[in-house]
Amino acid sequence: MSEPIDLQSALATFTDLWSPRIVSRVNDYDVRVAKVAGDHLWHAHDDTDEFFLVLDGELTIELREEGGERAVTLPRGAVFVVPRGIEHKPSAPGGASILMFEPTGTLSVGDRHEDVPHHVDATTGRPLD
């Protein structure tokens, strides 16, 4: 039987940035939380959309779409879905906490990406300690 999970308590168990933790699973999907600050990297998920919910702070997602580049800024409480195949780069200059909903096994740096900088964890999600 599953138990309720307090997301703020879950976020308090780690300090790593851009290193999502799996807090729950729904069917074949992970529910992941992450602390983020600065820039992630340009990447794309070829076979899945990516769902973002900002729990705290503000997240900007730059997008490279067919019509050109644009950026969306998500304040606390906002959700946004990056469609599959769209190159995107999340960033949070002031820091943020986010929740993501992705198929289990989805790599945090996508299927296509730039060189992974040292501050970004290339993972399929880490267990919550």
N, C-alpha and C positions, 0 to 999 in steps of 0.2 A: 504494500500500500504506500502511496506517495504521501509526503508531508508538505505543508506550505513552506515556501522559501521567501524569506525577507531579502529583497534585492540589495538594500543598503548594507545589510549584514554580510551578504555574499561578497559585495564589492570591498568590504573592509578586510577581507581575508588575504588580499594580495595587493602589491604595489606596482607590479610590472605594467608598462604601457604597451598598447597595441598587442596584447597577449590574451585573447579571449578565453574565458572560463565557461565551461558547460554547466549550467545550473539546472537544466531539465531537458527532457526529450518528449516530443509529441510525434507519434508515429515514427517516421523516418527523418525527423527534423530535430536539430539541436536548438535549444534556446541558450544563447551565449551572452554574457555580459563582459564588458571591457572598459578599462580606463584608457583614455586617449589624450594625447597632447602633441602639438606640432603636426607634422605631415606624415601620412602613411606613404603610399606609393601608387603610381598609376598601375591599374590592373583591370582585368575583366574576368567574369565567370561566364564561360561559354554556354553552360547548360542549366543555369539556375538564376532566378531573380535573387536580389539581396535586400532584406527588410531591415531598416534601422529605426529604432525608437530612442530618442534622447532622454535619458533619465535625469541628467544634471548638466549644466553648462550649455555650450552651443557647438554644433558640428556643422561644418561646411563640406559639401560634396561637389567637387568639380566633375563635370561630365563632358565626354567627347562623343557627341551625337552626330547623326547624319547631317543635320543643319549647321553644325559648328559646335563650339565649346560654350558651356554656360556653367554657372555655379548656383547651387541651392543652399540656403542657410537654414538650419533647423534649430529653433530654440528648444528649451526644456519642454518636454511633452509632445513634441512634433514627431511624426512618422514620415518615412519616405521609402519608396521601393525603387532600387536601381534595376532596370530590366536586364535580363540575361544578355550577354554579349556587349554591353555598353562599357567602354573604358571609363573608369572613375578613380578619383583620388580624394579620400576623406582627409580632413584636417580639423584641428581644434586648437588654434593659437592660445586660447586661455584655458584649455583643458576641458574635458567632458567625461561623462559616464554614459555608455550606450548599451542597448540591448539589441541583439541581432537574431534573426530567425533564418536558419539555413539548413539544407539537407545535411544529415550526418556525413562526415568525411569531406566536407567542402573546405578547401585550403584557404586560409585567411588572405593569401596573396593572389588568389585566383588561378586561372589556368594559363593566362598570359599576363606577364608583368615585367616591370623594369628590374634592375638589380635590387635585391632586397637590402635596405640599409640595416646597420647593426641594431637600431632601436625598434625594429619591427620583427615580431615573432612569426615566422612562417610555420603555421600549425593548423591542424584540423580541430583545434580546441583543446584546452587542457582541462583536466578534472578540477572541480572546485575542492580546495583543501578543507 
